[in-house]
Amino acid sequence: MSELVLGLDTFGEVPVDDSGAPVSQAAAIRQVVEESVLADQTGVDVIALGEHHRSEYAISSPETVLAGIASRTERIKLATAVTVLSSDDPVRVFQRFATLDALSQGRAQAILGRGSFTESFPLFGYDLADYDVLFEEKLDLFVKLLDEKPVTWKGTTRPALQNADVFPKTESGRLDTWVGVGGSPQSVVRTAQHGLKLMLAIIGGDPARFAPYVDLYRRAADQLGTTAYPVGMHSHGFIADTDEEALEVYYEPHKAMMDTIGAERGWPPRTRAQFEAEVEDGSLYVGSPETVARRIANTVKALGVGRFDLTYTGGTLPSSARLRTVELYGTKVVPMVRDLVEG
């Protein structure tokens, strides 16, 4: 079995300073760079940046930020979480990642998905009625581009290509590519069909309920004759020196974030009891390094995944608390999880 990969994800949420005031979006981007440098120094395997087009989030061009991170780091893998392929152009996405891969000497990872919000569709002139066909066609084209040979392709969502060669090429000959999936069996099978790696977004409830998706991916790959790679997952969490501190610092920002999203999607406001239930038995990994490491290790073993990313910036957390989470994750949680899983 390959070594367990332990990463960090952020959607570039705008943090608050020591006085509780939100920082600028420019400062929020620079904060993510500093967090990524610290993650690299403390032994975290991957930093993954999400793409959003909303006021709460500063990162709309993750590959650009990752290129900045590449210039200040040495070993950490550089991923997106996710790139919204449906509202982008596959050729340009491939070119940006191939460029990032060159700048980072082979550390780029493309994680492609539909996205958890829909603002990018009207922003870039796409119809939500075409939601499914946009992703299916563009993923099909992207997979062809991964061969790094001239491509002939025809679809309904962009102009056709006739023997088109795309540059730059990667030094390895193939870009490391994943598909982010939120819980659709069809998406799991599609990922296996294309021979890509699977990243599960597990953002609520008992993570064990995703075990059938891991099994489906492996069975589909076997039946389709493709490779079943170690499955990855990401979930939200926060780390402080003690369980009590972590709960108190994280609850209000988490509740505000969930209530904002809930108001748009028809969910009731998040209660303290719901929050604590998610921390105890669900998909929130909040607490001291020992508590978080134990829960991550239990999930990794229960699902049989090969990668776990902690989404560490849920809501308007203080900048200092975010940096402390990164430090504790790299220096304490990562080695403890490895010991618990391998021991």
N, C-alpha and C positions, 0 to 999 in steps of 0.2 A: 504493500500500500504506500502511495506517495505521502510525503510529509504534509501534515495539516497546515493550511494557509490561514492566517489570521490577519484581517485587515480592518480598516476604518473607512466609514462612508460619511460624507456630509453633503447636504443640499445647498450649502452656502447661506444658511439662515443668518440674518443680521443680528449680531449679539448686542448686549448692552455693556456700557463701561461701568466703572466702580460706583458711579453715582446713580446707576439705573437707567441712564439715557441711551437710546439706540445710537450706535455709531453709524457713519455714512456707509453706503454700499461699497464705495471704494476701499474704505478701511476694513470692511467685512471680507473683501477679497484678499487683502493683504494678510488678514488674520488667518485665513485658510492656508496661505502659503507658509506662515510661521508654524502652524500646527503640523503641516506636512513635513517640514524640516525636522521638527521634534520627533515625529513618528519615525522618520528615517533613522534618526540617531538612536532611538530607543528599541529598535528591533521589530517594528511593525512590518508586515510583509507587503501590504497594498494600501494605497490611499485612493479612494474612488469618489469622484465629484459628480453630483447630479445636475441635470439641466432643468432650469425653471424660468418662467417668464412672468413672475409675480413680484409684488413689492416686498414680500417677506424674505425673498431670496436674492442674493447678490450675483449668483453665477448663472449666466445664460449661455456662456461659451466655455464649457469645461475644458476643452482641449487647449484653449489659450492659457487658462490658468495652470493646467498641467505642464505646459511648456515652460512656464515660469518656475514651477516647482522642479522640473527636470534639471534646470540650470543650478539649483542649490542642493540637490540630493545626489546620492551615489548608488543606492541599491534598491530602494523601495519601488514596487511596481506602480504604474500610473494608469488608473482606469476611470471610466465614467460610470455613473450609477443613476440614471441611464442617459445615453444619447437618444433623443426622440427621433427615430429614423423616419417615422411616418410623415413628419412635417419638414424633413430635410431632404437633401439630394444625396443619394448613395455614393455617387462619384466624388462629390466634395467631402463627404464624411470620410471616405477611404483616404483621400489625399491628406486630410488633416491628421488622421491617425498615423499614416505612414510618415508624415513629417515629424510628428511627436515621437514616433518610434526611432527615427534617425537622431533627433536631438538627445534622446534619453539612452541611446545605445541599446535599443531592443527592449525597453521596459514598458511599452504601451500596451494597454488592453482595451479593446472596444467592447462595451456592454451595451447592447442595442435593445430598445423596447418601445412600447407605445406611449409611455409616460403616465404619471399618476394624475396629471392635470391636463386640461384641453386648451389652455390659452394660446399655445403655439399654432394651433390649426387656423383660427381666423387671422392671427398675426401675420402668417406667411401665405395666406390665401388658399387654405385647404378647407374642404367641406367635411364636416363631421359625419355626414351620411356615407362618406367613402372610407370611414375609419378602418374597416377590416381590409379592404383591397389595397389601401395605401401601404399598410405594413407588409402584407403578403408579397406584393410585387416588389417593393423596395428591398425587402430582405432577400428575395430571390436574386435580384441584381447584385446586391452586396456580396452574396456568397460567390457569385461568378467572378467578381472583382478580386476576391481573395486568392484566386489562382495566379494572379499577376501576369496574365496573358491577354492578348487582344480579345475583346468581348463583343459579341453580337447578341443583342437583346431587344425585345419589343414588348411593351405593355401599354397600359392606359393612363398611367400616372406621371409619366415624363416622356420626353422625346426618345425615339428608338436609337440604339447604338449599332453601328455597322463596323465590325473589326476595329473597335476603338481601343487604343492602348492608353493606359492611365499611369501617370507618374506622380510622385517618385515611387520606386519599388522599395520594399523593405530588404534589409541585409539578410534576414533569416529566410525570406521567401514566402512567409505567410504570417499575417497579422493575428495575434491572439484574440479570438472573438467569442463573446458570450451573448446569450439572449436573456434579458431579465423578464421573469414571468411572475404574475401576481396570483395565479390560482386557476388558470384555464387549462383543462386537459388537452384541448386542441393546440394550445401554444407549446405545451410540453412535447407533444408528438411532432409538431413542426420543427422544433429545435433539434430533436433527434434526427429527423428526416434530413436536415441540412448538415448534419455532422458537426454541430456547434455545441459549446459548453452551456450548461443551464445554471442560471442564478435565480433562486427563489426569493421573492420579497415576502417575508413573514412578519406582518405588522400587527397582529392581534390574535388572541386565542391560543390554545394549546398547540405548540409547534409540532407535536406528534401527528396532528391531523394532516400534515404535508407528506408523511411517509409514503402514501400511495402515489404521489407525484414523482418522488424519487424512484420508486419501483417502476412506474409507467415509463419514465425516461429510459431506464436501463432495458426494459423489455422491448420498447419501441426501437431502440438502437440495435438490439440483437436481431429483431425481425427485419429491420430495414437494411442491415448490413453496414451500419455506420459505427463510429466509436462512441461508447458511453464513457465520457470523461467523469472525474470526480465532480459531484454536484456542489454548488456554492449556495449560500443563503445570506441574507442580511436582515437584521432586526434592530429596533431602536434600543438605546440604553444610555446610561450615565454612571460615572464612577467618581466616588469621593473617598476620603479616608475612612469614613464609617458609614454603615447603613443609614443611620439617622440623618446624617448630613446630606447624603445623596438623595434621600426621599424628600427632604424639605427644600433643597435647592431646585430639584427637578420638577416637582409637582406643578407649581403654578405655570411655568413656561409650557410644560407639556399640556396641561389643561387648556390654556389659551390657544395653543396650536390646534388641538383636536376640536375645540369648540368652533374655531373659525372654519375649519374644513367641514365640520358637522353641519354648520348653518347652511352651507352650500349644498350639502348632500342629504339633508333630511335626518341627520342623526341627533339624538338628544344630547344635552350638555354632559361632559364627562364628570363623574362623581369621584370623590376620594376613595370610596369603596371599590369602584371599578378599577381605578388606578392601582390600588394596592393588590387587587386580585391579579391584575396583569403582571405585576412585579413578582408575586408569589408563585403563580402557576402558568402565566401566559407568555407573551412575547416581548416583555419589557425587561431588560437586563440592567437593573438599577441597584446600586449598593456599593459596599466596600470591594476592594479587589478580590478578596477571598469569596465573597458571595457571588459576584459576577462570574468569576472563573469557574466556580462549581456549576452554575446554571448553564454556562456556555458548553462546558464539557458534557453535561448531561444531554443537552440538545444534540450536540455533534454525534454522540454515541447512539442516541435514540433514532436519528434520521440516517446515520451513516454518511454524512456529508464530508467533503474534503476541504471545505472553505467556509469560514464564518467571518462576516464583516459586521462590525458594530457601528450603527448609525448614531453618532455621538452628539449631534447638534440640534436636537428637537426643540424648537421654540427659541425664544429670546433669552438664552442663557448668558450669564456674565462671561466676558472674554477670558478672565482668569480661571473660571471653573472649567471652561472647555480645554484650556491648555493643561490643567491638572488632570482631566480625564485622559487626554492623550498620553501624558507622562505615566500615569498609573497603568494604563492599558499596556503600553510597551514594556515597562520595566517589571511589572508584577503579574498582570493578568495573562499575557501571552505565555510566559514560561510556566505559570501554574496550569493553564489549560493543557499545554503539551504534556506535562507530567501526569495530569489526571486522565487524559485520553490514552496516552501510550503506556501508562502504568497499570 
